[in-house]
């Protein structure tokens, strides 16, 4: 009998369907935390939250088949799900208070994978300084992670629409390595550079600290989870301006990857997505103060160009000439037909 | 060419993949509303919300394969998704302010079905008095609707844990007709009574008004979306009490259905779920005032029994004798093995 049990454990790992919803809910609930000054206990029908001023709320859903590349570790998946939603509030200067997580999980999912997923969620939440206060758990065909973040708003909230000609365009980090890592994972690229880019892509950091500081200085702000080109186009549309990018923020690892694996560097840097840097415009007179303050807080603020008075035009100095960036960020539901 | 176009339209309805994510997002955004005193425009990275006191937050995910019976109209699905989350905050006395909806939609979904789904969402949100302020849209294998509700908390928030022996147990409506409707839908029961129960089940109402009033009087409160038996068991566990139910809240239509279709009435009334009535305990001295106030507001408050000092014991007068209700609410991830 002992041997039979052993054989069973080796052959078939424990799966969520072996444990049932109650086990999952209890597992999750044992890790949940209450904010100070809340009244309702964990696991009640709703969560209460004392708030004295203004909140920021964002939600971001991660769907296994479209958003989670095969080969990504479950801990990293959980970490990214929290990071993605956090990045949205960070771009508006929010300081995360509370997260809710709505999960769909396949009954066939290995229990250890679920635990890894959850540990990644908790790791990221701790990093960003909030608590997971509740959520919902369901059975589904594939893993779905919907993360809701409630954050304390800054004194001044920066939209996408305040950019003016002459403003500096800046970003909080370099671009291209996330897309390179994704490319290496999906295409199973076996080169030394692959490990480097994959390792770097597993822990992108939502720029909460930077977003808070920039809320005092920026005229427009957005995150870059759909790619740098898309972010520039969205600010461009909302503010009716254009951009001249004379210092593209190329990550040296992305450059190395593009050379060794022969993928297009412009694609990696501008159209990759999955980055969680902030893209901001800052009036020229505030630029130095903003940069110094970000650097004093341990962050980076990189000037990449300036705002021009040509709505919709985004020019990038690439090699020795300016090229125009078209609008083609990632879209779900591939359109196959023009209906007009 | 005209005939060709016509034939195309009749043969193959427009699907989401024909239109793409931008179309869906624009369609949704054109129906979104801002709360007064918000700063960020619709479609920005996050939503801001001015709040002066305490909020209630809840989230509820609806998954097509497990939560949406085949044959249910898409408008009703949308209506129910909003109602389900609203019911959670209603049980704590919350007044809905703002909803966020995270959707996964299959690219093959017919555009008309998506529009129906969305119209049901808007119908319910209007009924409960909030706005849909934002959300997220993704492609997925099946329809997933994750609804987040932010609500204004009442002065006093009622948890599940305050029930005391002697308190009245009351509900805001009758039970069993939702389960009967679901049974009729799933089993495609073709009897006149089927239409009646299906029609009644399509528009359950979250008890927002009642919950607000009851927050002043109730010692414990919960909604009944997982079934009346489960709700009683959860209050019982949280409050360390038991219940004697001497007036089971049987809906006459459920009784009629159980007789004509030969399904167990106790199952329909206590274990069906999908109801959105509130289950509350009220100190005896406050009972009359609570009932009168609810009735003046156009609602119902039905006394079904009283709290007893026997933790975990739930007795129901059924026919001429008391029977004990076991704990077997709906669980996702059917457990197939006891691991202890």
Contacts between the chains, C-beta under 8 A, distances in Angstrom:
chain1	res1	chain2	res2	distance
A	16	B	333	5.3
A	17	B	333	5.2
A	17	B	334	6.4
A	17	B	335	7.3
A	17	B	336	6.3
A	18	B	335	7.1
A	18	B	336	6.4
A	18	B	337	5.1
A	18	B	339	7.0
A	19	B	333	7.2
A	19	B	335	6.6
A	19	B	339	6.7
A	20	B	331	5.9
A	20	B	333	5.2
A	20	B	334	7.1
A	20	B	335	3.3
A	21	B	331	4.5
A	21	B	332	4.4
A	21	B	333	4.8
A	22	B	331	6.5
A	22	B	335	7.8
A	23	B	335	7.8
A	24	B	333	6.9
A	39	B	157	5.0
A	39	B	159	7.2
A	40	B	92	6.9
A	40	B	157	6.2
A	40	B	159	5.3
A	41	B	159	6.1
A	41	B	160	7.9
A	41	B	161	6.7
A	41	B	238	7.6
A	44	B	92	7.3
A	44	B	159	5.6
A	44	B	160	5.9
A	45	B	58	6.5
A	45	B	88	4.3
A	45	B	89	7.5
A	45	B	91	4.8
A	45	B	92	5.9
A	45	B	160	7.7
A	45	B	222	6.1
A	45	B	223	5.9
A	46	B	56	4.5
A	46	B	57	6.2
A	46	B	58	4.1
A	46	B	88	5.1
A	46	B	89	5.0
A	46	B	91	7.5
A	46	B	92	4.8
A	46	B	94	6.5
A	46	B	151	7.6
A	47	B	56	7.0
A	47	B	57	4.9
A	47	B	58	7.1
A	48	B	54	5.8
A	48	B	55	6.9
A	48	B	56	5.4
A	48	B	57	7.8
A	48	B	92	7.3
A	48	B	153	5.7
A	48	B	157	5.6
A	49	B	54	6.7
A	49	B	55	4.7
A	49	B	56	7.7
A	49	B	57	6.3
A	50	B	53	7.6
A	50	B	54	5.3
A	51	B	51	4.7
A	51	B	53	7.6
A	51	B	54	7.2
A	51	B	55	6.0
A	52	B	52	8.0
A	53	B	50	7.6
A	53	B	51	7.6
A	54	B	48	5.8
A	54	B	49	6.7
A	54	B	50	5.3
A	54	B	51	7.2
A	55	B	48	6.9
A	55	B	49	4.7
A	55	B	51	6.0
A	55	B	55	7.6
A	56	B	46	4.5
A	56	B	47	7.0
A	56	B	48	5.4
A	56	B	49	7.6
A	57	B	46	6.2
A	57	B	47	4.9
A	57	B	48	7.8
A	57	B	49	6.3
A	57	B	98	7.7
A	57	B	100	6.7
A	57	B	133	8.0
A	57	B	134	7.7
A	57	B	148	7.9
A	57	B	150	6.9
A	58	B	45	6.5
A	58	B	46	4.1
A	58	B	47	7.1
A	58	B	134	7.9
A	59	B	100	4.9
A	59	B	102	5.2
A	59	B	134	7.3
A	59	B	135	6.0
A	59	B	136	5.4
A	59	B	146	7.8
A	59	B	148	6.2
A	60	B	102	7.7
A	60	B	136	5.5
A	61	B	102	4.3
A	61	B	103	7.7
A	61	B	104	6.5
A	61	B	136	4.8
A	61	B	138	5.1
A	61	B	144	7.8
A	61	B	146	6.8
A	63	B	104	5.4
A	63	B	138	4.8
A	63	B	139	7.0
A	63	B	140	4.9
A	65	B	139	8.0
A	65	B	140	7.2
A	65	B	141	6.4
A	66	B	138	6.5
A	66	B	139	5.4
A	66	B	140	7.4
A	67	B	138	7.4
A	88	B	45	4.3
A	88	B	46	5.1
A	89	B	45	7.5
A	89	B	46	5.0
A	91	B	45	4.8
A	91	B	46	7.4
A	92	B	40	6.9
A	92	B	44	7.3
A	92	B	45	5.9
A	92	B	46	4.8
A	92	B	48	7.2
A	94	B	46	6.5
A	98	B	57	7.7
A	100	B	57	6.7
A	100	B	59	4.9
A	100	B	148	7.1
A	102	B	59	5.2
A	102	B	60	7.7
A	102	B	61	4.3
A	102	B	102	7.4
A	102	B	146	4.6
A	103	B	61	7.7
A	104	B	61	6.5
A	104	B	63	5.5
A	104	B	144	6.3
A	105	B	333	7.7
A	107	B	332	7.9
A	107	B	333	4.9
A	107	B	334	7.4
A	133	B	57	8.0
A	134	B	57	7.8
A	134	B	58	7.9
A	134	B	59	7.3
A	135	B	59	6.1
A	136	B	59	5.4
A	136	B	60	5.5
A	136	B	61	4.7
A	136	B	146	7.5
A	137	B	332	7.1
A	138	B	61	5.1
A	138	B	63	4.9
A	138	B	66	6.5
A	138	B	67	7.4
A	138	B	332	5.6
A	139	B	63	7.0
A	139	B	65	8.0
A	139	B	66	5.4
A	139	B	332	4.0
A	139	B	333	5.2
A	140	B	63	5.0
A	140	B	65	7.2
A	140	B	66	7.4
A	140	B	142	7.5
A	140	B	144	7.0
A	141	B	65	6.4
A	141	B	141	5.3
A	141	B	142	6.0
A	142	B	140	7.5
A	142	B	141	6.0
A	144	B	61	7.8
A	144	B	104	6.3
A	144	B	140	7.0
A	144	B	144	5.7
A	146	B	59	7.8
A	146	B	61	6.8
A	146	B	102	4.6
A	146	B	136	7.5
A	146	B	146	4.4
A	148	B	57	7.9
A	148	B	59	6.2
A	148	B	100	7.1
A	148	B	148	5.3
A	150	B	57	6.9
A	151	B	46	7.6
A	153	B	48	5.6
A	157	B	39	5.0
A	157	B	40	6.1
A	157	B	48	5.6
A	159	B	39	7.2
A	159	B	40	5.3
A	159	B	41	6.1
A	159	B	44	5.6
A	160	B	41	7.9
A	160	B	44	5.9
A	160	B	45	7.7
A	161	B	41	6.7
A	222	B	45	6.1
A	223	B	45	5.9
A	238	B	41	7.6
A	331	B	20	5.8
A	331	B	21	4.5
A	331	B	22	6.5
A	332	B	21	4.4
A	332	B	107	7.9
A	332	B	137	7.1
A	332	B	138	5.6
A	332	B	139	4.0
A	333	B	16	5.3
A	333	B	17	5.2
A	333	B	19	7.2
A	333	B	20	5.1
A	333	B	21	4.8
A	333	B	24	6.8
A	333	B	105	7.7
A	333	B	107	5.0
A	333	B	139	5.2
A	334	B	17	6.4
A	334	B	20	7.1
A	334	B	107	7.4
A	335	B	17	7.3
A	335	B	18	7.1
A	335	B	19	6.6
A	335	B	20	3.3
A	335	B	22	7.9
A	335	B	23	7.8
A	336	B	17	6.3
A	336	B	18	6.4
A	337	B	18	5.1
A	339	B	18	7.1
A	339	B	19	6.9
